[in-house]
Amino acid sequence: MANHGAELLPEGFQMRLLGGFLVSVGARTVDDAAWRWRKSRAIVKLLGLTKGHRLHKEEVLDRLWPDQLPKAAANNLYQAIHLARLALEPLLPASTASDWLRLQGDNILLDPRCGLSVDADDFEVAATAALRAHDTGALEQAVRLYAGELLPEDRYEDWTIERRETLHRLHLSLLMALASQHERTGDFPQAIGALEQAVASEPANEEAHVGLMRLYARAGLRSNALQQFQRLKESLRRDLDADPGPDSIALYQNVLAGHLPPGEHTPIDARRRSRSRPSPERSPAARAARLVREAPPHLPGNLPASMTSFVGRRRELADLRELLPTTRLLTLAGPAGGGKTRLALALAESVRRDFQSGAWWVDLAPLADPALLASAVATSLNVREQPGRSILETLSEDVGSRNVLIVLDNCEHLLDECSRVANALLRAGPTPRILATSREALCAPGELLWRVPLMSLTAAAKPSFEDAQQSEAIQLFVARAKSSAPAFALTLENVRAVADICRRLDGMPLAIELAAARARHLPVAEILMRLDDRFRFLVGMRSMPDRHRTLRAALDWSYDLLGDAERLLFNRLSVFPGSFTLDAAEAACAGEGVETAQILDLISRLVDRSLIAVEEGPGGSIRYRLLETMREYGEERLQESGASIEISSWP
């Protein structure tokens, strides 16, 4: 405890910013709940990030309360400082100055006399010194100090971005320098380990991928080198929508032709060894065998290769990466063609290194018989049935003790059985984790349901070229149009039409991709015009799954899973061109096959099945809406039935 009013100083103040925020005062760790307010914790973080750990009050106000009036912002500042002091020194007497967090004139500071230690500072100093010294031991020690991304819980705060990127780049520089040192001395396994960390930290790091290709080739592991090039291509397309550079391609072609690439550095004794016959321990075959034994193994699993780049969804992917460790069963739910499968694959790819027993993909779309679901999962995980035991028992025993991620894709037509199997697998042990995609929740114990949003659109009716480029939906259209017609580009002349296409398709990824494929033969203005007949016009390639080959097929898949009353109501709701209230739905849609008293429950089921969106209306009221594509589909179904509904008198 601090000795207030005396010359004695506190016994230590340690702050962790790398990998997550944590403060220790002496032997006491400050609990999250002790901060009471997010802003009180933010002030301490800001001071920890700042050189000298001192900030002018105006800087803090500008960063934490930029939109508030000066008086209100100042009151919030003093309240946050007060709560931060209480968190750091819970027994601090009233009106007593803090030994740690101090006000000095117009400045707020963490007192340097308190033995302040901030891990980000320690890492930066050690890393800079290690890179300057080119010493392997110092590089390794600095790498160990990097406990993870800076303040991952504040990833989108403006005041963290620059420092986070600086430390991330410094960490990558350490790994690349460490790999270079190990390669120079011929220690390939250690060099590979450093580069694998670099790739895990930044999957689109082309230099690290090329280094791995070179090391594998020099060790005689040609197939590993060629596989690394494929990983490079996938990462660049997914993260940057780019292709490998000419140097990477040249190295790949040399390895493919069987030419051993030169090392980044020639080992000191290379000339001496070249004049004599290598000993068995130093022969290429022996070194390759040692590399196989010692190099980090490739992660098990069967995730399908991504055939297209991953566009947008960066914030969603970051949120899901934080959510996944908090639940055993995470279900991504959304409408047909909403991008659930692609997002689940990107998430599984990004976290697969966290699962020692691998990430395993189970495509349930072709499966019609629920009784075969456990067998399908076992087949995907290479688990064999044992005599006298059910396949679910065998599967549960196998995965119960394994740190494994199982992805169940397209669960909506097998909900009850998916729930039963998922529950059995998760009860078998504490380590298995399940990621599911479905039009609706599995309703399994412990399930966390996450609604997949549609891709962002431009807010402006007449967006500027710069605004349009920020839209995820437009980014997706451009990327897929370029795949179909390489000369395609977003221009001042076509930007309005592209934005209108994406808006009319509600930001639905599948519909946008199908429309963009038409850019091979049609200008975007004509694509927009032909959306009036979207269900005949939006047709994909034969290689696509049947349910995604046309927009109609994707919606048929969902529609066919509905009950009779649900279909009737869905068709009738298509008469509303915009949002509607429950009262309006009851007044307009009750009739043969659908009673007024049923409509609330039926609407709730359609919401659960991702066919109706819920919106907040005036005064906190609830309104419902069909996406335009859904509405046109329901309208066609309504016309096919010969029914007709008028809604002119209902809100």
C-alpha positions in Angstrom: 0.0 0.0 0.0 1.3 3.5 -0.8 2.4 5.8 2.0 0.6 9.0 1.2 2.1 12.2 2.2 5.5 10.7 2.9 8.7 10.4 0.8 8.2 6.6 0.3 7.1 5.7 -3.2 4.8 2.9 -4.4 6.3 -0.5 -4.9 5.6 -0.9 -8.6 3.1 -0.3 -11.3 3.0 -2.7 -14.3 0.8 -2.2 -17.3 0.2 -4.8 -20.0 -1.1 -3.5 -23.4 0.1 -6.4 -25.6 -2.5 -9.1 -26.0 -5.0 -7.3 -23.8 -5.1 -4.6 -21.0 -4.1 -5.5 -17.5 -2.7 -3.4 -14.7 -0.9 -4.6 -11.5 -0.1 -2.4 -8.6 2.4 -4.0 -6.4 1.2 -7.6 -5.8 -2.4 -6.7 -6.7 -4.0 -7.1 -10.1 -6.7 -4.6 -10.9 -9.9 -6.4 -11.8 -11.9 -5.4 -14.8 -14.9 -4.5 -12.6 -12.8 -2.2 -10.5 -12.6 0.4 -13.3 -16.4 0.9 -13.2 -16.4 2.9 -16.4 -14.8 2.2 -19.8 -13.5 5.8 -20.0 -11.6 5.5 -16.7 -9.8 2.5 -18.1 -9.3 4.4 -21.4 -7.5 7.3 -19.7 -4.9 4.9 -18.2 -4.5 3.1 -21.6 -3.9 6.5 -23.3 -1.3 7.4 -20.8 0.4 4.0 -21.1 0.5 4.4 -24.9 2.0 7.9 -24.8 5.7 8.6 -24.8 6.6 9.9 -21.4 3.1 8.8 -20.1 1.9 12.4 -19.9 -0.9 14.1 -21.8 -2.5 17.6 -21.8 -6.1 17.6 -20.6 -7.2 18.9 -24.0 -5.6 15.9 -25.8 -7.6 13.5 -23.6 -10.8 15.4 -24.1 -10.3 15.5 -27.9 -9.7 11.7 -28.0 -12.3 10.5 -25.6 -15.1 13.1 -25.8 -14.7 14.8 -29.2 -18.4 15.5 -29.8 -19.4 16.8 -26.3 -19.6 20.4 -25.2 -16.6 21.6 -23.2 -18.3 21.7 -19.8 -19.8 18.2 -20.2 -16.6 16.8 -21.5 -14.6 18.3 -18.6 -17.0 16.9 -16.0 -16.7 13.4 -17.6 -12.9 13.8 -17.6 -12.7 14.5 -13.9 -15.2 11.7 -13.1 -13.1 9.2 -15.2 -9.9 10.3 -13.4 -11.6 9.9 -10.0 -12.8 6.3 -10.9 -9.4 5.4 -12.3 -7.7 6.5 -9.1 -10.1 4.4 -7.0 -9.4 1.4 -9.3 -5.6 1.8 -8.8 -5.9 2.6 -5.1 -9.2 1.5 -3.6 -8.2 2.5 -0.1 -7.2 6.0 -1.2 -8.5 8.5 1.4 -10.8 11.3 0.1 -9.0 14.5 -1.1 -5.6 12.7 -1.1 -3.3 12.9 -4.1 -2.7 9.6 -5.9 0.8 8.2 -6.0 0.2 6.8 -9.5 -2.3 8.9 -11.5 -1.6 12.6 -11.0 -2.8 16.0 -12.2 0.0 18.5 -12.7 -1.2 21.8 -14.0 -3.1 21.1 -17.2 -1.3 17.7 -17.6 -2.4 14.2 -16.6 0.4 11.8 -16.0 1.4 8.5 -14.6 4.1 9.3 -12.0 7.5 7.9 -13.3 8.7 7.6 -9.7 6.3 4.7 -9.0 8.4 2.1 -10.8 6.2 2.3 -13.9 6.7 -0.6 -16.4 4.7 -0.8 -19.7 5.2 -4.0 -21.7 4.8 -2.1 -25.1 7.7 0.2 -24.1 9.8 -2.8 -22.9 9.2 -4.6 -26.2 10.0 -1.6 -28.4 13.3 -0.9 -26.6 14.4 -4.6 -26.7 13.3 -5.0 -30.4 15.1 -1.9 -31.5 18.3 -2.9 -29.7 18.1 -6.5 -31.1 17.6 -5.4 -34.7 20.6 -3.0 -34.3 22.8 -5.7 -32.8 21.9 -8.6 -35.2 22.2 -10.9 -32.2 20.2 -14.1 -32.3 19.7 -14.4 -28.6 18.6 -10.7 -28.4 16.2 -11.2 -31.3 14.6 -14.3 -29.6 14.2 -12.5 -26.3 12.5 -9.6 -28.0 10.2 -11.9 -29.9 9.1 -13.5 -26.6 8.2 -10.0 -25.2 5.5 -9.6 -27.9 2.5 -11.1 -26.2 0.1 -10.3 -28.9 -1.7 -7.5 -30.7 -1.8 -4.1 -28.9 -5.1 -3.6 -27.1 -7.2 -6.0 -29.3 -10.3 -5.0 -27.4 -9.8 -1.4 -28.7 -9.0 -2.4 -32.3 -11.2 0.3 -33.8 -10.3 3.2 -31.6 -8.4 5.9 -33.5 -5.9 6.5 -30.7 -4.6 2.9 -30.9 -4.2 2.3 -34.6 -0.9 4.0 -35.3 1.0 2.5 -32.3 -0.6 -1.0 -32.9 0.7 -0.9 -36.5 4.2 0.3 -35.4 4.5 -2.6 -32.9 3.1 -5.1 -35.3 5.7 -4.1 -38.0 8.4 -4.2 -35.4 7.4 -7.8 -34.4 7.4 -8.8 -38.1 10.9 -7.3 -38.5 12.2 -9.3 -35.6 10.8 -12.5 -37.0 12.3 -11.9 -40.5 15.6 -11.0 -39.0 15.6 -14.0 -36.7 14.8 -16.3 -39.7 17.7 -14.7 -41.6 20.1 -15.4 -38.7 19.0 -19.0 -38.5 19.2 -19.5 -42.2 22.7 -18.0 -42.2 23.9 -20.7 -39.8 22.0 -23.5 -41.6 19.4 -24.0 -38.8 16.5 -24.5 -41.2 13.9 -25.7 -38.6 14.3 -22.6 -36.5 14.2 -20.3 -39.5 11.0 -22.0 -40.7 9.5 -21.6 -37.2 10.1 -17.8 -37.3 8.7 -17.4 -40.8 5.6 -19.5 -39.8 5.0 -17.0 -37.0 5.3 -14.2 -39.5 2.8 -15.7 -41.8 0.4 -16.4 -38.9 0.7 -12.8 -37.8 0.3 -11.4 -41.4 -1.0 -14.1 -43.8 -0.4 -11.9 -46.9 3.2 -11.3 -46.0 4.7 -12.3 -49.3 8.4 -12.0 -48.1 7.7 -14.6 -45.4 6.0 -17.0 -47.8 8.9 -16.7 -50.2 11.4 -17.3 -47.4 9.5 -20.5 -46.5 9.5 -21.7 -50.1 13.2 -21.1 -50.4 13.9 -23.0 -47.1 11.8 -25.9 -48.0 13.4 -26.2 -51.4 16.9 -26.0 -50.0 16.1 -28.8 -47.6 14.9 -31.0 -50.4 11.2 -30.7 -49.5 10.0 -29.6 -53.0 6.3 -30.4 -52.4 6.3 -28.3 -49.3 7.7 -25.4 -51.2 5.1 -25.7 -54.0 2.3 -25.9 -51.4 3.6 -22.8 -49.7 3.2 -20.9 -53.0 -0.4 -22.0 -53.2 -0.9 -20.7 -49.7 0.6 -17.4 -50.7 -1.8 -17.1 -53.7 -4.8 -17.9 -51.5 -3.8 -15.4 -48.9 -3.0 -12.6 -51.3 -6.3 -13.1 -53.1 -8.3 -13.3 -49.9 -6.7 -10.4 -48.1 -5.5 -8.0 -50.8 -7.3 -9.2 -54.0 -3.8 -9.4 -55.5 -1.5 -12.0 -57.1 2.1 -13.0 -56.2 4.8 -10.8 -57.5 7.2 -11.7 -60.4 10.0 -12.8 -58.0 7.7 -15.2 -56.2 6.5 -16.6 -59.4 10.1 -17.0 -60.7 11.0 -18.9 -57.5 8.0 -21.1 -57.9 8.9 -21.9 -61.5 12.5 -22.7 -60.5 11.3 -25.1 -57.7 8.8 -26.6 -60.1 11.6 -27.2 -62.6 13.8 -28.8 -59.9 16.3 -26.0 -59.5 17.6 -25.5 -56.0 17.4 -21.8 -55.1 20.4 -20.1 -53.6 20.3 -19.3 -49.9 19.7 -15.9 -48.6 23.2 -16.1 -47.0 26.0 -18.6 -47.7 27.0 -20.6 -44.6 30.5 -19.8 -43.3 31.8 -23.3 -44.1 30.0 -23.8 -47.4 33.2 -23.6 -49.5 35.0 -26.0 -47.2 32.2 -28.6 -47.4 31.9 -28.2 -51.2 35.5 -29.6 -51.5 34.8 -32.8 -49.6 32.3 -35.5 -49.7 29.6 -34.7 -47.1 29.3 -36.9 -44.1 26.0 -38.9 -43.7 24.9 -36.5 -41.0 25.4 -33.5 -43.3 24.1 -34.9 -46.6 21.0 -33.3 -48.1 18.9 -36.3 -47.4 19.9 -36.3 -43.8 19.2 -32.6 -43.5 15.8 -33.1 -45.1 14.9 -35.9 -42.8 15.9 -33.7 -39.8 13.7 -30.9 -41.1 10.8 -33.3 -41.4 11.3 -34.4 -37.8 11.9 -30.9 -36.3 9.9 -28.4 -38.5 6.5 -27.4 -37.3 4.0 -29.8 -38.8 1.3 -28.6 -41.2 -2.0 -28.2 -39.3 -4.5 -31.1 -39.8 -7.9 -30.4 -41.2 -9.9 -30.4 -44.4 -10.9 -26.8 -44.9 -11.9 -26.3 -48.6 -9.6 -24.1 -50.6 -11.0 -20.6 -51.2 -11.8 -20.3 -54.9 -12.4 -16.5 -54.7 -11.0 -13.6 -52.8 -12.6 -12.7 -49.4 -14.0 -9.1 -49.8 -15.1 -6.9 -47.0 -16.4 -8.2 -43.7 -13.2 -7.2 -41.9 -14.9 -5.9 -38.8 -17.3 -8.8 -38.7 -14.4 -11.2 -39.0 -12.6 -9.5 -36.2 -15.7 -9.6 -34.0 -16.2 -13.3 -34.6 -12.5 -14.0 -33.8 -13.2 -12.5 -30.4 -16.5 -14.2 -29.9 -15.4 -17.8 -30.9 -13.2 -18.3 -27.7 -16.2 -17.3 -25.5 -18.6 -20.0 -26.6 -18.5 -23.7 -27.5 -21.1 -23.4 -30.2 -21.2 -20.4 -32.5 -23.9 -20.3 -35.2 -23.8 -17.8 -38.1 -27.3 -17.2 -39.2 -28.7 -15.3 -42.2 -30.8 -15.4 -45.3 -30.1 -17.4 -48.5 -27.1 -16.0 -50.4 -26.1 -13.9 -47.4 -22.5 -15.1 -47.3 -22.6 -17.3 -44.2 -20.5 -20.1 -45.7 -17.8 -17.7 -47.0 -17.6 -15.9 -43.7 -17.4 -19.2 -41.8 -14.6 -20.4 -44.0 -12.6 -17.2 -43.6 -13.1 -17.4 -39.8 -12.0 -21.0 -39.7 -8.9 -20.2 -41.8 -8.0 -17.3 -39.6 -8.2 -19.3 -36.3 -7.1 -22.8 -37.4 -3.7 -22.4 -35.8 -5.5 -22.1 -32.4 -6.6 -25.7 -32.8 -3.9 -28.3 -32.5 -6.2 -31.1 -33.8 -7.2 -29.0 -36.8 -10.2 -27.4 -38.3 -12.6 -29.7 -40.1 -15.3 -28.8 -42.6 -18.6 -30.8 -42.9 -20.8 -29.8 -45.8 -24.4 -30.8 -44.9 -26.2 -29.4 -47.9 -26.1 -32.7 -49.9 -27.3 -34.7 -46.8 -31.0 -35.4 -46.9 -31.3 -38.1 -44.1 -30.8 -36.8 -40.6 -29.8 -40.3 -39.4 -26.7 -40.0 -41.5 -25.5 -36.8 -40.0 -23.1 -38.3 -37.3 -21.6 -40.5 -40.0 -21.0 -37.5 -42.3 -19.2 -35.7 -39.5 -17.2 -38.9 -38.7 -16.2 -39.3 -42.3 -15.0 -35.7 -42.6 -12.9 -36.1 -39.4 -11.5 -39.5 -40.6 -13.1 -41.3 -37.6 -14.0 -44.9 -38.2 -17.0 -46.8 -36.8 -16.2 -49.4 -34.2 -18.1 -52.7 -33.8 -20.8 -52.7 -31.1 -20.9 -48.9 -30.7 -22.9 -46.2 -32.4 -21.0 -43.9 -34.7 -21.9 -40.9 -32.5 -20.4 -42.6 -29.4 -17.2 -43.3 -31.3 -17.1 -39.8 -32.7 -17.7 -38.2 -29.3 -14.9 -40.3 -27.6 -12.5 -39.4 -30.4 -13.1 -35.6 -30.3 -13.8 -35.2 -26.6 -10.2 -34.8 -25.6 -9.0 -33.0 -28.8 -8.6 -29.3 -29.3 -10.5 -29.3 -32.6 -12.8 -26.9 -34.5 -15.7 -28.6 -36.4 -17.6 -26.5 -38.9 -21.1 -27.6 -39.7 -22.1 -25.8 -42.9 -25.8 -25.6 -44.0 -27.6 -26.9 -41.0 -31.1 -25.5 -41.7 -32.7 -28.7 -43.1 -31.3 -30.9 -40.3 -31.8 -28.6 -37.3 -32.9 -31.2 -34.7 -30.2 -33.7 -35.6 -27.5 -31.0 -35.7 -28.6 -29.8 -32.3 -28.4 -33.4 -30.9 -25.0 -34.2 -32.5 -23.5 -30.9 -31.5 -24.7 -31.3 -27.9 -23.2 -34.8 -27.7 -19.8 -33.7 -29.1 -19.6 -30.7 -26.8 -20.5 -32.7 -23.7 -17.8 -35.3 -24.5 -15.0 -32.9 -23.4 -14.1 -29.3 -22.7 -11.9 -28.7 -25.8 -14.0 -29.3 -29.0 -15.6 -26.2 -30.5 -18.3 -26.1 -33.2 -19.0 -23.3 -35.8 -22.3 -23.7 -37.6 -24.0 -21.9 -40.5 -27.7 -22.0 -40.8 -30.8 -20.0 -41.8 -31.9 -20.2 -38.2 -30.6 -21.2 -34.7 -29.9 -24.8 -33.9 -31.4 -24.2 -30.4 -28.7 -26.4 -28.8 -27.5 -25.8 -25.2 -24.9 -23.1 -24.9 -25.4 -21.9 -28.5 -24.4 -18.3 -29.4 -26.4 -17.0 -32.4 -24.7 -14.3 -34.5 -26.7 -12.7 -37.3 -24.6 -12.2 -40.5 -25.3 -8.7 -41.8 -25.6 -8.0 -45.5 -22.8 -6.2 -47.1 -22.6 -2.4 -46.6 -24.1 -0.1 -49.2 -23.6 3.6 -49.8 -25.9 5.8 -47.8 -26.2 8.5 -50.5 -28.7 8.2 -53.3 -26.0 9.7 -55.6 -22.8 8.5 -54.1 -19.4 10.1 -55.0 -16.7 8.0 -56.4 -14.8 8.1 -53.1 -18.0 7.1 -51.1 -18.7 4.2 -53.4 -15.3 2.7 -52.9 -16.0 2.4 -49.2 -19.1 0.2 -49.8 -18.4 -3.5 -49.3 -21.2 -4.4 -51.8 -19.5 -2.3 -54.5 -16.1 -3.7 -53.6 -17.5 -7.2 -54.1 -19.2 -6.4 -57.4 -15.9 -4.9 -58.8 -13.8 -7.8 -57.6 -16.2 -10.4 -59.2 -16.7 -8.4 -62.3 -12.9 -8.2 -62.8 -12.8 -12.0 -62.4 -15.3 -12.3 -65.2 -14.0 -9.4 -67.4 -10.4 -8.5 -66.4 -10.6 -5.1 -68.1 -13.6 -4.0 -65.9 -13.0 -1.0 -63.6 -15.1 1.2 -61.5 -15.2 4.6 -63.1 -16.9 8.0 -62.7 -19.2 6.9 -65.6 -20.4 3.6 -64.2 -20.2 4.2 -60.4 -23.9 5.2 -60.1 -25.1 2.2 -62.0 -23.0 -0.2 -59.9 -24.2 1.4 -56.7 -27.8 1.1 -57.9 -27.3 -2.6 -58.7 -25.9 -3.3 -55.2 -28.8 -1.3 -53.6 -31.5 -3.1 -55.6 -29.9 -6.4 -54.6 -29.9 -5.4 -50.9 -26.2 -6.0 -50.5 -26.9 -9.7 -50.8 -23.5 -11.3 -51.7 -24.8 -14.2 -53.9 -27.0 -11.9 -55.9 -24.2 -9.3 -56.4 -21.8 -12.0 -57.5 -24.3 -13.4 -60.0 -24.9 -9.9 -61.4 -21.2 -9.1 -61.6 -20.6 -12.2 -63.7 -22.8 -10.7 -66.4 -20.1 -7.9 -66.8 -18.4 -10.3 -69.2 -21.1 -9.6 -71.8 -23.1 -6.6 -70.7 -22.4 -3.0 -69.6 -23.5 -2.2 -66.0 -26.3 0.0 -67.2 -27.9 -3.0 -68.9 -27.3 -5.3 -66.0 -29.2 -2.8 -63.8 -32.1 -2.6 -66.3 -32.4 -6.4 -66.4 -32.8 -6.8 -62.7 -36.5 -6.3 -63.2 -36.4 -9.9 -64.2 -33.7 -10.9 -61.7 -34.8 -14.5 -61.1 -34.3 -15.4 -64.8 -31.3 -13.1 -65.3 -29.1 -14.0 -62.3 -27.7 -17.4 -63.3 -24.3 -18.7 -62.2 -21.7 -21.1 -63.6 -22.4 -24.8 -63.8 -19.6 -25.5 -61.3 -21.5 -23.7 -58.6 -23.6 -25.8 -56.1 -27.1 -26.3 -57.3 -28.6 -24.2 -54.6 -26.4 -21.2 -55.6 -26.4 -21.6 -59.3 -29.4 -19.2 -59.6 -30.9 -16.7 -57.3 -34.2 -18.5 -57.5 -32.6 -21.8 -56.5 -31.1 -20.2 -53.3 -34.5 -18.9 -52.3 -36.2 -22.1 -53.2 -33.9 -23.9 -50.7 -35.3 -21.7 -47.9 -38.9 -21.6 -49.1 -39.1 -25.4 -49.4 -38.3 -25.7 -45.7 -41.3 -23.7 -44.6 -44.6 -25.1 -43.4 -47.8 -24.5 -45.4 -49.0 -21.6 -43.2 -45.5 -20.0 -43.2 -45.5 -20.1 -47.0 -48.9 -18.6 -47.3 -48.1 -15.7 -45.0 -44.7 -15.1 -46.7 -46.4 -14.9 -50.1 -49.0 -12.5 -48.8 -46.5 -10.2 -47.0 -44.9 -9.6 -50.4 -47.7 -7.0 -51.1 -46.0 -4.6 -48.8 -43.4 -2.6 -50.8 -41.7 -1.3 -47.7 -41.9 -1.9 -44.0 -45.1 -2.8 -42.2 -46.6 -3.3 -38.7 -48.0 -6.4 -37.1 -51.5 -4.7 -37.3 -51.1 -4.2 -41.0 -50.0 -7.8 -41.6 -53.0 -9.1 -39.6 -55.4 -6.9 -41.5 -54.1 -7.7 -44.9 -52.9 -11.3 -44.7 -55.4 -13.2 -42.6 -57.6 -15.5 -44.6 -57.8 -19.0 -45.9 -55.1 -21.1 -44.3 -53.8 -18.3 -42.0 -55.8 -17.1 -39.0 -55.3 -13.7 -37.5 -54.3 -15.2 -34.2 -51.5 -17.1 -35.9 -49.8 -14.2 -37.7 -47.6 -13.1 -34.8 -46.2 -16.6 -34.3 -45.8 -17.1 -38.0 -44.0 -13.7 -38.5 -41.7 -14.6 -35.6 -40.8 -17.9 -37.3 -40.1 -16.1 -40.6 -37.8 -13.7 -38.7 -36.0 -16.7 -37.1 -35.6 -18.2 -40.5 -33.9 -15.0 -41.8 -36.7 -14.3 -44.3 -38.0 -11.1 -42.6 -36.0 -8.3 -41.1 -37.0 -6.4 -37.9 -36.7 -2.6 -37.8 -37.3 0.0 -35.2 -40.1 2.4 -36.1 -41.1 5.8 -34.7 -41.3 6.0 -30.9 -39.6 2.6 -30.5 -42.3 0.7 -32.4 -41.5 -2.5 -34.2 -41.8 -2.8 -38.0 -41.0 -5.7 -40.3 -39.6 -5.7 -43.9 -38.9 -8.2 -46.6 -35.7 -7.6 -48.5 -36.6 -6.5 -52.1 -35.3 -9.8 -53.5 -37.4 -11.8 -51.0 -40.4 -9.6 -51.7 -40.2 -10.1 -55.4 -39.8 -13.9 -54.9 -42.9 -14.0 -52.6 -44.8 -11.8 -55.1 -44.1 -14.4 -57.9 -45.2 -17.2 -55.6 -48.4 -15.2 -54.8 -49.1 -14.7 -58.5 -48.6 -18.4 -59.2 -51.3 -19.2 -56.6 -53.7 -16.8 -58.3 -54.3 -14.8 -55.1 -54.6 -11.0 -55.0 -54.4 -8.7 -52.0 -55.0 -4.9 -51.8 -53.2 -2.9 -49.0 -54.0 0.7 -49.8 -55.8 1.3 -46.5 -53.3 -0.3 -44.1 -50.2 1.4 -42.5 
